[in-house]
């Protein structure tokens, strides 16, 4: 399953790279990419784990850059 999100307020390329690295380490994630230029986050993961992955991703995003809002694209 693939989910796409918009990271509103993302202003730091280094933070985007940190988010991508942390999200890729989550259980059930096959691949996660954060595109700083388009502020898009794409997560590919196991269907049954997706709700947990999304919840954990939101926490990672807030921890790294607290002003960023994760919205469905």
N, CA, C and O atoms as CSV, one atom per row, in Angstrom:
chain,resi,resn,atom,element,x,y,z
A,1,UNK,N,N,0.841,-1.184,0.000
A,1,UNK,CA,C,0.000,0.000,0.000
A,1,UNK,C,C,0.883,1.243,0.000
A,1,UNK,O,O,1.898,1.303,0.694
A,2,UNK,N,N,0.473,2.239,-0.798
A,2,UNK,CA,C,1.234,3.473,-0.901
A,2,UNK,C,C,0.361,4.634,-0.443
A,2,UNK,O,O,-0.788,4.762,-0.865
A,3,UNK,N,N,0.914,5.474,0.421
A,3,UNK,CA,C,0.197,6.665,0.902
A,3,UNK,C,C,1.055,7.891,0.632
A,3,UNK,O,O,2.275,7.859,0.792
A,4,UNK,N,N,0.403,8.972,0.222
A,4,UNK,CA,C,1.110,10.219,-0.062
A,4,UNK,C,C,0.594,11.319,0.853
A,4,UNK,O,O,-0.612,11.452,1.061
A,5,UNK,N,N,1.513,12.102,1.393
A,5,UNK,CA,C,1.160,13.197,2.293
A,5,UNK,C,C,1.893,14.473,1.879
A,5,UNK,O,O,2.954,14.416,1.257
A,6,UNK,N,N,1.322,15.609,2.225
A,6,UNK,CA,C,1.962,16.910,2.023
A,6,UNK,C,C,2.466,17.354,3.399
A,6,UNK,O,O,1.727,17.311,4.382
A,7,UNK,N,N,3.718,17.775,3.456
A,7,UNK,CA,C,4.313,18.249,4.708
A,7,UNK,C,C,4.308,19.779,4.685
A,7,UNK,O,O,5.266,20.408,4.236
A,8,UNK,N,N,3.218,20.360,5.175
A,8,UNK,CA,C,3.072,21.815,5.155
A,8,UNK,C,C,3.965,22.453,6.211
A,8,UNK,O,O,3.936,22.075,7.382
A,9,UNK,N,N,4.754,23.419,5.778
A,9,UNK,CA,C,5.638,24.128,6.698
A,9,UNK,C,C,7.041,23.555,6.760
A,9,UNK,O,O,7.851,23.993,7.576
A,10,UNK,N,N,7.343,22.576,5.905
A,10,UNK,CA,C,8.682,21.983,5.877
A,10,UNK,C,C,9.662,22.990,5.279
A,10,UNK,O,O,9.538,23.366,4.113
A,11,UNK,N,N,10.631,23.423,6.073
A,11,UNK,CA,C,11.557,24.473,5.629
A,11,UNK,C,C,13.019,24.067,5.712
A,11,UNK,O,O,13.902,24.882,5.444
A,12,UNK,N,N,13.285,22.832,6.076
A,12,UNK,CA,C,14.656,22.417,6.338
A,12,UNK,C,C,14.965,21.120,5.575
A,12,UNK,O,O,14.381,20.073,5.852
A,13,UNK,N,N,15.887,21.208,4.614
A,13,UNK,CA,C,16.249,20.035,3.807
A,13,UNK,C,C,16.880,18.945,4.666
A,13,UNK,O,O,16.638,17.757,4.450
A,14,UNK,N,N,17.687,19.352,5.637
A,14,UNK,CA,C,18.317,18.391,6.536
A,14,UNK,C,C,17.265,17.664,7.377
A,14,UNK,O,O,17.372,16.462,7.621
A,15,UNK,N,N,16.247,18.411,7.815
A,15,UNK,CA,C,15.166,17.802,8.600
A,15,UNK,C,C,14.397,16.786,7.747
A,15,UNK,O,O,14.015,15.721,8.232
A,16,UNK,N,N,14.176,17.123,6.481
A,16,UNK,CA,C,13.482,16.213,5.568
A,16,UNK,C,C,14.259,14.905,5.434
A,16,UNK,O,O,13.671,13.823,5.421
A,17,UNK,N,N,15.582,15.012,5.336
A,17,UNK,CA,C,16.430,13.817,5.241
A,17,UNK,C,C,16.364,12.993,6.521
A,17,UNK,O,O,16.329,11.764,6.469
A,18,UNK,N,N,16.348,13.666,7.672
A,18,UNK,CA,C,16.236,12.960,8.967
A,18,UNK,C,C,14.897,12.233,9.075
A,18,UNK,O,O,14.830,11.099,9.548
A,19,UNK,N,N,13.824,12.906,8.628
A,19,UNK,CA,C,12.483,12.287,8.660
A,19,UNK,C,C,12.463,11.036,7.795
A,19,UNK,O,O,11.978,9.986,8.216
A,20,UNK,N,N,12.994,11.157,6.583
A,20,UNK,CA,C,13.013,10.023,5.655
A,20,UNK,C,C,13.748,8.833,6.261
A,20,UNK,O,O,13.270,7.700,6.199
A,21,UNK,N,N,14.910,9.097,6.846
A,21,UNK,CA,C,15.720,8.034,7.450
A,21,UNK,C,C,14.959,7.357,8.596
A,21,UNK,O,O,14.930,6.130,8.683
A,22,UNK,N,N,14.344,8.160,9.474
A,22,UNK,CA,C,13.623,7.611,10.631
A,22,UNK,C,C,12.383,6.823,10.210
A,22,UNK,O,O,12.096,5.771,10.780
A,23,UNK,N,N,11.648,7.328,9.216
A,23,UNK,CA,C,10.434,6.646,8.753
A,23,UNK,C,C,10.797,5.316,8.094
A,23,UNK,O,O,10.082,4.328,8.263
A,24,UNK,N,N,11.896,5.285,7.349
A,24,UNK,CA,C,12.339,4.044,6.704
A,24,UNK,C,C,12.706,2.965,7.712
A,24,UNK,O,O,12.685,1.779,7.380
A,25,UNK,N,N,13.043,3.357,8.937
A,25,UNK,CA,C,13.412,2.383,9.973
A,25,UNK,C,C,12.204,1.798,10.704
A,25,UNK,O,O,12.356,0.864,11.491
A,26,UNK,N,N,11.003,2.338,10.453
A,26,UNK,CA,C,9.799,1.834,11.114
A,26,UNK,C,C,9.459,0.426,10.630
A,26,UNK,O,O,9.693,0.080,9.472
A,27,UNK,N,N,8.904,-0.373,11.531
A,27,UNK,CA,C,8.492,-1.736,11.200
A,27,UNK,C,C,7.348,-1.700,10.182
A,27,UNK,O,O,6.364,-0.986,10.377
A,28,UNK,N,N,7.476,-2.464,9.109
A,28,UNK,CA,C,6.419,-2.549,8.108
A,28,UNK,C,C,6.594,-1.599,6.935
A,28,UNK,O,O,5.857,-1.693,5.954
A,29,UNK,N,N,7.552,-0.687,7.017
A,29,UNK,CA,C,7.787,0.262,5.924
A,29,UNK,C,C,8.710,-0.386,4.889
A,29,UNK,O,O,9.815,-0.822,5.211
A,30,UNK,N,N,8.236,-0.439,3.644
A,30,UNK,CA,C,9.067,-0.958,2.551
A,30,UNK,C,C,9.964,0.155,2.038
A,30,UNK,O,O,11.163,-0.041,1.838
A,31,UNK,N,N,9.365,1.340,1.823
A,31,UNK,CA,C,10.143,2.492,1.370
A,31,UNK,C,C,9.391,3.777,1.719
A,31,UNK,O,O,8.173,3.867,1.568
A,32,UNK,N,N,10.147,4.759,2.188
A,32,UNK,CA,C,9.585,6.086,2.455
A,32,UNK,C,C,10.499,7.118,1.822
A,32,UNK,O,O,11.721,7.042,1.943
A,33,UNK,N,N,9.885,8.098,1.138
A,33,UNK,CA,C,10.675,9.167,0.541
A,33,UNK,C,C,10.076,10.513,0.920
A,33,UNK,O,O,8.859,10.694,0.907
A,34,UNK,N,N,10.948,11.450,1.255
A,34,UNK,CA,C,10.537,12.817,1.535
A,34,UNK,C,C,11.207,13.693,0.484
A,34,UNK,O,O,12.433,13.758,0.403
A,35,UNK,N,N,10.388,14.366,-0.321
A,35,UNK,CA,C,10.911,15.281,-1.329
A,35,UNK,C,C,10.809,16.693,-0.771
A,35,UNK,O,O,9.714,17.241,-0.646
A,36,UNK,N,N,11.947,17.274,-0.439
A,36,UNK,CA,C,11.968,18.607,0.173
A,36,UNK,C,C,11.418,19.669,-0.777
A,36,UNK,O,O,10.702,20.569,-0.337
A,37,UNK,N,N,11.733,19.584,-2.053
A,37,UNK,CA,C,11.305,20.600,-3.027
A,37,UNK,C,C,9.781,20.638,-3.190
A,37,UNK,O,O,9.193,21.715,-3.293
A,38,UNK,N,N,9.150,19.472,-3.212
A,38,UNK,CA,C,7.691,19.419,-3.391
A,38,UNK,C,C,6.967,19.249,-2.053
A,38,UNK,O,O,5.736,19.246,-2.015
A,39,UNK,N,N,7.702,19.110,-0.976
A,39,UNK,CA,C,7.198,18.839,0.386
A,39,UNK,C,C,6.256,17.630,0.410
A,39,UNK,O,O,5.260,17.616,1.133
A,40,UNK,N,N,6.592,16.620,-0.396
A,40,UNK,CA,C,5.779,15.408,-0.436
A,40,UNK,C,C,6.466,14.262,0.287
A,40,UNK,O,O,7.675,14.057,0.186
A,41,UNK,N,N,5.642,13.525,1.020
A,41,UNK,CA,C,6.087,12.318,1.715
A,41,UNK,C,C,5.315,11.156,1.122
A,41,UNK,O,O,4.085,11.173,1.097
A,42,UNK,N,N,6.030,10.147,0.645
A,42,UNK,CA,C,5.393,8.936,0.113
A,42,UNK,C,C,5.867,7.764,0.949
A,42,UNK,O,O,7.065,7.523,1.093
A,43,UNK,N,N,4.890,7.032,1.503
A,43,UNK,CA,C,5.205,5.854,2.321
A,43,UNK,C,C,4.634,4.624,1.630
A,43,UNK,O,O,3.452,4.574,1.289
A,44,UNK,N,N,5.495,3.639,1.433
A,44,UNK,CA,C,5.042,2.355,0.908
A,44,UNK,C,C,5.273,1.339,2.007
A,44,UNK,O,O,6.392,1.173,2.491
A,45,UNK,N,N,4.197,0.655,2.401
A,45,UNK,CA,C,4.328,-0.284,3.505
A,45,UNK,C,C,3.271,-1.370,3.482
A,45,UNK,O,O,2.431,-1.426,2.584
A,46,UNK,N,N,3.327,-2.225,4.478
A,46,UNK,CA,C,2.380,-3.335,4.591
A,46,UNK,C,C,0.999,-2.797,4.956
A,46,UNK,O,O,0.860,-1.964,5.852
A,47,UNK,N,N,-0.027,-3.289,4.244
A,47,UNK,CA,C,-1.400,-2.807,4.411
A,47,UNK,C,C,-1.876,-2.818,5.860
A,47,UNK,O,O,-2.404,-1.823,6.357
A,48,UNK,N,N,-1.684,-3.952,6.531
A,48,UNK,CA,C,-2.220,-4.098,7.887
A,48,UNK,C,C,-1.489,-3.240,8.920
A,48,UNK,O,O,-2.032,-2.968,9.991
A,49,UNK,N,N,-0.283,-2.819,8.615
A,49,UNK,CA,C,0.495,-1.993,9.553
A,49,UNK,C,C,0.399,-0.497,9.249
A,49,UNK,O,O,0.936,0.324,9.992
A,50,UNK,N,N,-0.289,-0.141,8.150
A,50,UNK,CA,C,-0.311,1.251,7.716
A,50,UNK,C,C,-0.851,2.233,8.768
A,50,UNK,O,O,-0.260,3.301,8.931
A,51,UNK,N,N,-1.944,1.931,9.492
A,51,UNK,CA,C,-2.403,2.889,10.514
A,51,UNK,C,C,-1.344,3.170,11.588
A,51,UNK,O,O,-1.204,4.306,12.041
A,52,UNK,N,N,-0.609,2.145,11.990
A,52,UNK,CA,C,0.452,2.299,12.994
A,52,UNK,C,C,1.624,3.077,12.405
A,52,UNK,O,O,2.221,3.918,13.078
A,53,UNK,N,N,1.950,2.793,11.149
A,53,UNK,CA,C,3.042,3.487,10.459
A,53,UNK,C,C,2.734,4.982,10.358
A,53,UNK,O,O,3.599,5.815,10.625
A,54,UNK,N,N,1.503,5.319,9.973
A,54,UNK,CA,C,1.110,6.723,9.820
A,54,UNK,C,C,1.175,7.451,11.160
A,54,UNK,O,O,1.658,8.581,11.238
A,55,UNK,N,N,0.690,6.803,12.203
A,55,UNK,CA,C,0.729,7.407,13.549
A,55,UNK,C,C,2.173,7.656,13.992
A,55,UNK,O,O,2.491,8.725,14.513
A,56,UNK,N,N,3.035,6.676,13.786
A,56,UNK,CA,C,4.446,6.812,14.163
A,56,UNK,C,C,5.133,7.883,13.313
A,56,UNK,O,O,5.986,8.623,13.805
A,57,UNK,N,N,4.756,7.960,12.038
A,57,UNK,CA,C,5.328,8.962,11.133
A,57,UNK,C,C,4.987,10.371,11.607
A,57,UNK,O,O,5.839,11.260,11.595
A,58,UNK,N,N,3.737,10.570,12.023
A,58,UNK,CA,C,3.325,11.890,12.523
A,58,UNK,C,C,4.162,12.303,13.724
A,58,UNK,O,O,4.546,13.466,13.848
A,59,UNK,N,N,4.446,11.356,14.608
A,59,UNK,CA,C,5.268,11.634,15.795
A,59,UNK,C,C,6.696,11.994,15.394
A,59,UNK,O,O,7.291,12.911,15.961
A,60,UNK,N,N,7.243,11.278,14.422
A,60,UNK,CA,C,8.603,11.551,13.940
A,60,UNK,C,C,8.677,12.956,13.350
A,60,UNK,O,O,9.597,13.716,13.653
A,61,UNK,N,N,7.701,13.297,12.502
A,61,UNK,CA,C,7.671,14.612,11.849
A,61,UNK,C,C,7.613,15.721,12.895
A,61,UNK,O,O,8.355,16.699,12.808
A,62,UNK,N,N,6.725,15.568,13.890
A,62,UNK,CA,C,6.575,16.585,14.947
A,62,UNK,C,C,7.837,16.710,15.798
A,62,UNK,O,O,8.203,17.804,16.226
A,63,UNK,N,N,8.493,15.579,16.037
A,63,UNK,CA,C,9.704,15.586,16.865
A,63,UNK,C,C,10.841,16.325,16.153
A,63,UNK,O,O,11.582,17.082,16.780
A,64,UNK,N,N,10.973,16.105,14.848
A,64,UNK,CA,C,12.066,16.711,14.088
A,64,UNK,C,C,11.784,18.172,13.760
A,64,UNK,O,O,12.655,19.028,13.915
A,65,UNK,N,N,10.563,18.456,13.306
A,65,UNK,CA,C,10.202,19.844,12.981
A,65,UNK,C,C,8.760,20.080,13.452
A,65,UNK,O,O,7.806,19.742,12.752
A,66,UNK,N,N,8.618,20.663,14.645
A,66,UNK,CA,C,7.319,20.768,15.323
A,66,UNK,C,C,6.267,21.607,14.596
A,66,UNK,O,O,5.074,21.446,14.853
A,67,UNK,N,N,6.684,22.494,13.697
A,67,UNK,CA,C,5.719,23.340,12.983
A,67,UNK,C,C,5.115,22.685,11.741
A,67,UNK,O,O,4.188,23.227,11.140
A,68,UNK,N,N,5.631,21.543,11.364
A,68,UNK,CA,C,5.170,20.877,10.131
A,68,UNK,C,C,3.844,20.161,10.396
A,68,UNK,O,O,3.668,19.485,11.410
A,69,UNK,N,N,2.914,20.335,9.444
A,69,UNK,CA,C,1.608,19.663,9.506
A,69,UNK,C,C,1.565,18.637,8.379
A,69,UNK,O,O,1.822,18.954,7.217
A,70,UNK,N,N,1.232,17.388,8.752
A,70,UNK,CA,C,1.161,16.300,7.777
A,70,UNK,C,C,-0.282,16.169,7.301
A,70,UNK,O,O,-1.172,15.862,8.094
A,71,UNK,N,N,-0.518,16.399,6.008
A,71,UNK,CA,C,-1.865,16.316,5.435
A,71,UNK,C,C,-1.880,15.332,4.291
A,71,UNK,O,O,-0.889,15.171,3.579
A,72,UNK,N,N,-3.036,14.661,4.117
A,72,UNK,CA,C,-3.167,13.723,2.995
A,72,UNK,C,C,-3.111,14.484,1.691
A,72,UNK,O,O,-3.736,15.534,1.543
A,73,UNK,N,N,-2.357,13.947,0.742
A,73,UNK,CA,C,-2.240,14.604,-0.578
A,73,UNK,C,C,-3.186,13.964,-1.566
A,73,UNK,O,O,-3.237,14.373,-2.726
